Amino acid sequence: RSDFIVKSNSVSNLTFGSASDPNAQDRKYQKYENRNAHGGSKRNGGSGGIEIDANGVSTQTHLECQDRCQSDWSCDCVVYRRSDSTCWKRSQCTVSKFGKGDGDYDVYMRL
């Protein structure tokens, strides 16, 4: 799965190949319930993770949110807001820096 779509006829001589995900066999996540990895810049380190996407993306389930992370090699964890199924990808996630959630957020850390 991908977060973007490229039409094959939009660029001349564009070809698509297949690439294997080196993490595909290791699709395991640890859930940190009621926690949040607020994003931040690389300069300030955020609170538990660095933003990959500042604006959340609507997903159907937490598993779809994990799929977004799985398809991005720079993603270490996702923040999932249960009330509206919004998903944010994060890199350089640090469990000890996760913030306390307000009962609506969970963090899924890639193992």
C-alpha positions as CSV (number, residue, x, y, z in Angstrom):
1,R,0.0,0.0,0.0
2,S,1.1,3.5,-0.6
3,D,0.1,7.0,0.5
4,F,0.3,8.4,-3.0
5,I,-0.7,7.3,-6.5
6,V,1.3,7.9,-9.7
7,K,-0.5,7.2,-13.0
8,S,1.7,5.2,-15.3
9,N,1.0,7.5,-18.3
10,S,1.8,10.7,-16.4
11,V,5.6,10.6,-17.1
12,S,7.0,9.4,-20.4
13,N,9.2,6.3,-20.2
14,L,8.2,5.7,-16.6
15,T,8.4,2.1,-15.6
16,F,7.4,0.4,-12.4
17,G,9.3,-2.5,-10.8
18,S,8.7,-4.4,-7.6
19,A,10.6,-3.9,-4.4
20,S,10.5,-6.1,-1.4
21,D,9.9,-4.7,2.0
22,P,12.8,-5.9,4.3
23,N,10.4,-5.5,7.2
24,A,7.5,-7.5,5.8
25,Q,8.2,-10.6,7.8
26,D,8.7,-8.6,10.9
27,R,5.2,-6.9,11.0
28,K,5.0,-6.7,14.7
29,Y,3.9,-3.7,16.8
30,Q,3.7,-3.0,20.5
31,K,0.7,-1.1,21.6
32,Y,1.1,1.7,24.2
33,E,-2.5,2.5,25.2
34,N,-3.5,6.1,26.1
35,R,-0.1,7.5,25.2
36,N,1.0,10.0,22.6
37,A,4.1,10.6,20.6
38,H,3.7,14.3,19.8
39,G,5.7,15.1,16.7
40,G,8.4,17.7,16.7
41,S,11.2,18.9,14.5
42,K,14.5,17.1,14.3
43,R,15.9,20.1,16.2
44,N,13.8,19.7,19.3
45,G,13.1,16.0,19.2
46,G,9.4,16.3,19.9
47,S,7.9,14.2,22.6
48,G,8.6,10.6,21.7
49,G,8.9,10.9,18.0
50,I,9.7,13.1,15.0
51,E,6.9,14.0,12.5
52,I,6.9,12.3,9.2
53,D,3.5,13.6,8.4
54,A,2.4,16.7,10.3
55,N,-1.3,16.3,9.2
56,G,-3.0,13.1,10.2
57,V,-4.5,10.8,7.6
58,S,-7.9,9.3,8.1
59,T,-7.8,5.4,8.3
60,Q,-10.4,2.8,8.8
61,T,-8.7,0.9,11.7
62,H,-5.5,0.9,13.7
63,L,-4.3,-2.0,11.5
64,E,-4.6,0.3,8.4
65,C,-2.6,2.9,10.4
66,Q,0.1,0.3,11.0
67,D,0.1,-0.5,7.3
68,R,1.0,3.1,6.6
69,C,4.0,2.7,8.9
70,Q,4.9,-0.6,7.4
71,S,5.1,0.9,3.9
72,D,7.5,3.6,5.0
73,W,11.0,2.5,5.9
74,S,11.6,5.7,8.0
75,C,8.5,5.0,10.2
76,D,9.2,3.7,13.7
77,C,5.7,4.2,15.3
78,V,2.3,5.6,14.6
79,V,-0.1,7.6,16.7
80,Y,-3.7,6.5,16.3
81,R,-6.6,8.7,17.5
82,R,-9.5,6.3,18.1
83,S,-12.3,8.8,18.1
84,D,-11.9,9.6,14.3
85,S,-9.4,7.0,13.2
86,T,-6.7,9.6,12.4
87,C,-3.2,8.3,12.0
88,W,0.2,10.0,12.2
89,K,3.6,8.5,11.3
90,R,6.6,9.2,13.4
91,S,10.3,8.4,13.2
92,Q,13.0,8.0,16.0
93,C,10.3,7.0,18.5
94,T,11.4,6.8,22.1
95,V,9.0,5.0,24.5
96,S,10.3,6.8,27.6
97,K,9.4,10.2,26.0
98,F,5.8,9.3,25.0
99,G,3.4,11.7,26.5
100,K,0.3,10.7,28.5
101,G,-2.8,10.6,26.2
102,D,-6.2,12.0,27.0
103,G,-7.9,8.6,26.6
104,D,-8.2,8.9,22.8
105,Y,-4.7,8.2,21.6
106,D,-2.6,5.0,21.3
107,V,0.9,4.6,20.0
108,Y,1.9,1.5,18.0
109,M,5.7,1.0,18.1
110,R,7.3,-1.1,15.4
111,L,9.4,-3.9,16.9
